[in-house]
Amino acid sequence: MEKRIMKVAYKMPPQENWNAFRDEKQTNENHITEKDYQAIIDAGFTHGMGLLEHGAEIAERALQVAEKVGLKYYVRDAVNWANILHPDYYYYNRDNYEKYAKYSSFAGLYVYDEPNANKYPDLAKMVQGYYDFFKGIGEPLVNLLPTYANEVEQLGAKNYEEYIEKYIQTVPTNYVLYDHYPFRVKNKVEEYLSEEYLYNCDVVAKACKKGGKQLRTFIQSAVMDNGEIELLPEIIDFQIHTHLAYGSRAIIYYYYWGDENRVDNKSGLVNWDGEPTELYYRAKKVHAEISEYEDKLCESKWQKTLYFKGQNKHLNEKEFSHFEIDNSNKFVFSYDGIVGLFDYKGKEAYYLVNYTNPRLGLENEVELNLDGDYYVWVGGQKAELKKGVNKITIPCGRGAFLLPIMKN
């Protein structure tokens, strides 16, 4: 069993003049370098995923550098950007793919992004074609739509639940991956938290549990909707802890490398010129914090996630009609929170999250009535909690993992 959470940097450092293939003037420096890739490793990432790299020569350069620093790398090529759904393509392009497969850094191919459910039968053949060609080397990566996709035109299903269920029934990946970017902007300046964020987590997590699949998720690390606001560093923690509370085993950043002419926290963990932003350092910090317990978390089986109402009404209540709201006194939050319930060797483990918009800066005081002794990790600190009533503080954007202390 994999005992690390995958942490994936999507939109990797670009090659020199990356946009030249479009005959546009481009003068950026080459960033497919050991220095730039080592910075990804230093921040605690396990994988990278291509976006700006075009052509086999660039992909192979990326694999070479990734191999030197110990980073796994997903290649994005014509299969993805041309939406190719013909399994024979692997054999037509075998010279390149056989080269890729020789690198220990090769993690697989980014095969398809946000398919319509009507494409699932052909996508299933494409995924199986990958397995047949690569014979156990790497994996095909497929990313599904979020809940805010248009049901008729995009989903190809009567509702989102059916969209996910059809994928699990049809496409032979051992995971379900989707993207949902929760920090949206109105009129370029007004930020709000998506009302369907937890609903999306809940639907896919439950479907994965039922179908025996691994849950994988994207997180937002760039401003959407052409917004002009800056993202707070706490949004990194907030999304990661929320997804871990739903049992996610992969966190993919959209995106790592920033856009041109933007030198702030609006577009990525690293600016276009290669300088880390506050988001980079926050990602590095939270990766280090969860590394203290991620092996135990990966040994735990997700059961369900409950929503707990605190003293203050959450800004976006619409989605919560879907959830089981816990009214017991086991966990009492001062503000809104969620708790993931996990089975750890026959006992309950818990993942608590301060589910308030990070821009509010609220600390969440939680009273816990525990039926045994527990270890707790919160904010990079480990402590022991005794059976009975305990109190902990979950900082803004943070989570807390509670693991039962097993008696000999």
C-alpha positions in Angstrom: 0.0 0.0 0.0 1.3 3.5 -0.9 2.0 5.3 2.3 2.5 8.8 0.9 0.0 11.3 -0.4 0.8 12.1 -4.0 1.6 15.9 -4.3 1.7 16.9 -8.0 2.9 20.1 -9.5 0.8 20.8 -12.6 2.2 23.3 -15.2 5.8 22.7 -14.7 8.8 25.1 -15.3 8.7 25.8 -19.1 11.4 25.4 -21.8 12.9 28.4 -23.5 10.6 30.3 -25.8 7.9 27.8 -25.0 5.3 29.5 -27.3 7.5 29.6 -30.4 5.6 26.7 -31.9 2.7 29.1 -32.5 5.0 31.5 -34.3 4.6 34.0 -31.6 7.5 36.0 -30.2 8.7 34.4 -27.1 11.8 35.2 -25.1 11.5 33.4 -21.8 14.5 31.5 -20.5 14.8 27.8 -20.2 13.5 26.5 -16.8 13.7 22.8 -17.4 16.8 22.8 -15.2 18.0 20.9 -12.1 17.6 24.1 -10.1 14.0 24.6 -11.0 13.1 20.9 -10.6 15.0 20.6 -7.3 12.8 23.5 -6.0 9.8 21.3 -6.7 11.3 18.4 -4.7 12.3 20.8 -1.9 8.7 21.9 -1.5 7.7 18.3 -0.8 6.2 17.4 -4.2 6.4 13.8 -5.4 5.3 14.3 -9.0 5.2 16.9 -11.8 2.8 17.1 -14.7 3.5 18.8 -18.1 1.4 21.5 -19.6 3.6 23.9 -21.6 6.0 21.3 -22.9 5.3 20.6 -26.6 6.9 17.9 -28.5 8.8 14.6 -27.7 12.2 16.3 -27.4 10.9 18.6 -24.7 9.1 15.8 -22.9 12.3 13.8 -22.9 14.3 16.7 -21.6 11.8 17.0 -18.7 12.1 13.3 -17.9 15.8 13.5 -17.9 15.9 16.4 -15.4 13.1 14.8 -13.3 15.1 11.6 -13.1 18.2 13.5 -11.8 16.3 15.1 -8.9 14.1 12.1 -8.1 10.8 13.5 -9.3 8.1 11.4 -11.0 6.7 13.1 -14.2 3.5 12.8 -16.2 3.9 13.6 -19.9 1.2 15.6 -21.6 1.3 15.3 -25.4 -1.0 15.1 -28.4 -3.1 12.3 -26.8 -4.3 15.0 -24.4 -4.4 18.3 -26.3 -5.8 16.6 -29.4 -8.3 14.4 -27.4 -7.1 11.3 -29.2 -9.2 8.2 -28.4 -7.6 5.7 -30.7 -5.6 3.0 -28.8 -3.5 2.3 -31.9 -1.9 5.7 -31.4 0.4 4.2 -28.7 1.9 2.0 -31.4 2.0 4.8 -34.1 4.0 6.8 -31.6 5.9 3.9 -30.1 9.4 5.3 -30.7 8.7 8.2 -28.4 6.8 6.2 -25.8 9.5 3.5 -25.6 12.0 6.3 -24.9 9.8 7.8 -22.2 9.3 4.4 -20.5 13.0 3.9 -20.1 13.2 6.8 -17.6 12.6 5.9 -13.9 10.9 9.3 -13.7 8.2 8.4 -16.1 4.9 8.4 -14.2 2.6 8.0 -17.2 0.6 10.0 -19.7 -2.1 12.7 -19.1 -4.6 11.0 -21.4 -7.8 13.0 -21.1 -9.2 16.1 -19.4 -12.8 16.6 -18.5 -14.5 14.0 -20.8 -18.2 13.9 -21.5 -19.8 10.6 -20.3 -20.7 9.7 -23.9 -16.9 9.4 -24.5 -16.4 6.8 -21.7 -16.6 3.7 -23.9 -13.9 5.1 -26.3 -11.9 6.4 -23.3 -12.0 3.0 -21.7 -10.4 1.5 -24.8 -7.8 4.3 -24.7 -7.0 3.6 -21.1 -6.8 -0.2 -21.7 -4.6 0.5 -24.7 -2.2 2.3 -22.4 -2.0 -0.7 -20.0 -1.5 -3.1 -23.0 1.3 -1.0 -24.5 3.2 0.1 -21.4 2.7 -3.2 -19.5 2.8 -1.9 -15.9 5.0 1.2 -16.5 3.3 4.4 -15.2 -0.4 5.0 -15.6 -2.9 6.8 -17.8 -4.2 10.0 -16.1 -7.8 11.1 -16.6 -9.4 14.1 -15.0 -13.2 14.5 -14.7 -15.5 17.5 -14.6 -16.6 19.3 -11.4 -20.2 19.7 -10.3 -20.6 23.1 -11.8 -20.3 21.7 -15.3 -23.4 22.1 -17.6 -25.3 18.8 -17.2 -26.6 18.6 -20.8 -23.7 19.9 -22.8 -20.7 18.7 -20.7 -21.6 15.9 -18.4 -23.5 13.7 -20.9 -25.5 12.3 -17.9 -28.7 13.2 -16.2 -26.8 14.4 -13.1 -23.4 14.5 -11.5 -23.8 11.3 -9.5 -24.6 9.4 -12.7 -21.6 11.0 -14.4 -19.3 9.7 -11.8 -21.0 6.3 -11.5 -20.7 5.7 -15.3 -17.0 6.5 -15.2 -16.4 4.0 -12.5 -18.4 1.3 -14.3 -16.8 1.9 -17.7 -13.2 3.3 -17.5 -10.7 0.9 -15.9 -8.5 3.3 -13.9 -8.0 2.4 -10.2 -8.8 6.0 -9.1 -11.2 8.8 -9.8 -9.7 12.3 -10.3 -11.6 15.5 -10.7 -11.0 19.2 -10.4 -13.1 21.7 -8.5 -11.8 25.2 -8.0 -13.7 26.6 -5.0 -12.4 30.2 -4.7 -14.3 32.1 -7.4 -14.5 35.8 -8.2 -17.5 38.1 -9.2 -16.8 41.4 -11.0 -13.1 40.6 -10.8 -12.8 41.6 -7.1 -15.4 39.9 -5.0 -14.2 36.5 -3.8 -16.6 33.8 -2.6 -16.3 30.1 -1.7 -18.1 27.7 -4.1 -21.4 26.4 -2.7 -20.8 23.1 -4.3 -17.3 22.4 -3.1 -18.1 19.9 -0.3 -21.0 18.4 -2.4 -18.4 17.6 -5.1 -16.1 16.0 -2.5 -18.9 14.0 -1.0 -20.3 12.6 -4.2 -17.0 11.4 -5.6 -15.7 10.1 -2.2 -18.8 8.0 -1.7 -18.7 6.7 -5.3 -15.0 5.7 -4.8 -15.8 3.9 -1.6 -18.6 2.0 -3.2 -16.6 1.2 -6.4 -13.3 0.4 -4.7 -11.4 3.3 -6.3 -8.8 5.7 -5.0 -9.9 9.3 -4.7 -7.7 12.0 -6.2 -8.3 15.7 -6.3 -7.0 19.0 -7.8 -6.6 22.1 -5.7 -6.7 25.7 -6.8 -3.5 27.7 -6.6 -4.3 30.4 -9.1 -7.1 33.0 -9.4 -10.0 32.0 -11.6 -12.5 34.1 -13.5 -9.9 36.7 -14.5 -10.0 37.9 -11.0 -7.7 40.7 -9.6 -7.6 39.5 -6.0 -4.6 37.7 -4.5 -5.0 34.3 -3.0 -4.1 34.0 0.7 -1.6 31.3 1.6 -4.2 29.7 3.9 -6.2 28.6 0.8 -3.5 25.9 0.3 -4.0 24.4 3.7 -7.8 24.8 3.6 -8.1 22.7 0.4 -5.6 20.1 1.3 -7.0 19.4 4.7 -10.6 19.4 3.3 -9.6 16.8 0.6 -7.7 14.6 3.1 -10.8 14.6 5.3 -12.6 13.0 2.4 -9.8 10.4 1.9 -8.0 11.9 -1.1 -4.7 10.2 -1.9 -3.4 12.7 -4.4 -3.3 16.5 -4.4 -2.7 18.1 -7.8 -2.0 21.9 -7.9 -3.5 23.9 -10.6 -1.1 25.3 -11.1 2.6 25.4 -10.0 4.3 27.8 -12.5 2.7 31.2 -12.8 1.5 33.2 -15.8 3.5 35.8 -17.7 3.5 39.3 -16.4 2.0 38.3 -13.0 4.3 38.5 -10.0 2.0 38.0 -7.1 -0.2 35.3 -5.5 -2.6 35.3 -8.4 -1.1 32.7 -10.6 0.8 29.8 -9.1 3.3 28.9 -6.5 6.2 30.3 -8.6 6.2 33.4 -10.7 6.9 33.4 -14.4 10.5 34.3 -13.7 11.0 31.5 -11.3 10.7 33.3 -8.0 8.6 31.5 -5.3 5.5 33.2 -4.0 4.0 33.0 -0.5 1.9 30.1 -1.9 5.1 28.1 -2.5 6.3 28.5 1.0 2.9 27.6 2.4 2.7 24.5 0.3 6.1 23.5 1.5 5.1 24.0 5.1 1.8 22.0 4.9 3.5 19.2 2.9 6.1 18.9 5.8 3.3 18.9 8.4 1.2 16.2 6.8 4.4 14.1 6.2 4.4 13.5 10.0 1.2 11.4 9.8 0.5 10.6 6.1 1.6 7.0 6.4 -1.0 6.4 9.2 -3.6 8.3 7.2 -2.9 6.1 4.1 -3.4 3.0 6.3 -6.9 4.4 7.3 -10.0 3.7 5.3 -12.4 6.6 4.7 -15.9 5.9 5.9 -17.8 9.2 5.7 -17.4 12.9 6.4 -19.8 14.8 8.6 -20.6 18.5 8.7 -20.7 20.2 12.1 -22.5 23.6 12.6 -20.7 26.0 14.8 -22.0 29.1 16.5 -21.8 31.2 13.3 -23.8 30.3 10.2 -21.5 29.4 7.3 -21.4 31.9 4.4 -22.7 29.3 1.9 -25.3 27.0 3.4 -27.0 25.9 0.2 -24.9 22.8 -0.4 -25.3 21.4 3.2 -28.8 20.1 2.6 -27.0 17.1 1.0 -25.0 16.2 4.2 -25.5 14.3 7.3 -25.2 16.9 10.0 -23.9 15.6 13.3 -25.8 16.9 16.3 -24.1 14.8 18.9 -21.7 16.2 21.5 -18.7 14.2 20.3 -17.3 17.2 18.5 -18.4 20.8 19.3 -17.0 23.4 17.0 -17.0 27.2 17.7 -17.4 27.8 13.9 -18.3 25.5 11.1 -16.2 22.3 10.7 -16.1 19.0 8.9 -14.9 15.6 10.3 -13.7 12.7 8.2 -14.3 9.4 9.9 -11.8 6.6 9.1 -11.3 3.0 10.0 -7.8 2.5 11.4 -7.2 -1.2 12.3 -10.8 -1.5 13.6 -10.9 1.7 15.5 -12.1 5.2 14.5 -9.6 7.9 13.4 -10.7 11.4 12.6 -9.8 14.2 10.4 -11.1 17.6 11.6 -11.1 20.7 9.4 -11.7 24.4 10.3 -14.3 24.9 7.5 -14.5 28.6 7.4 -13.5 30.8 4.5 -9.8 31.5 5.1 -10.2 35.2 4.3 -12.2 35.5 7.6 -9.1 34.5 9.6 -11.1 32.5 12.2 -9.6 30.0 14.7 -11.9 27.1 15.5 -12.1 25.9 19.1 -13.2 22.3 19.3 -14.4 20.3 22.3 -13.9 16.6 21.8 -15.5 13.8 23.8 -13.3 10.8 23.0 -13.9 7.2 23.9 -10.2 6.4 24.0 -6.7 7.8 24.0 -5.5 9.6 20.8 -2.6 11.2 19.1 -3.4 14.5 17.5 -1.4 16.4 14.8 -2.4 20.0 14.3 -0.4 22.9 12.9 2.8 20.8 12.8 2.6 19.8 16.4 1.9 16.3 17.8 0.2 15.8 21.2 -1.7 13.1 23.2 -5.3 13.3 24.1 -6.8 11.2 26.9 -10.2 9.5 26.9 -12.9 11.9 27.8 -13.3 15.6 27.2 -10.5 17.5 25.5 -10.1 20.9 23.8 -8.0 21.8 20.8 -7.7 24.9 18.6 -7.6 24.5 14.8 -6.1 27.6 13.2 -7.5 29.3 10.1 -7.3 27.0 7.1 -6.0 24.1 9.0 -6.9 20.6 9.9 -6.2 18.1 12.7 -5.7 14.4 12.4 -6.6 12.1 15.4 -5.2 8.6 15.5 -6.2 6.1 18.1 -3.4 4.9 20.4 -3.3 1.2 20.0 -2.8 -0.8 23.3 -0.5 -3.8 23.2 
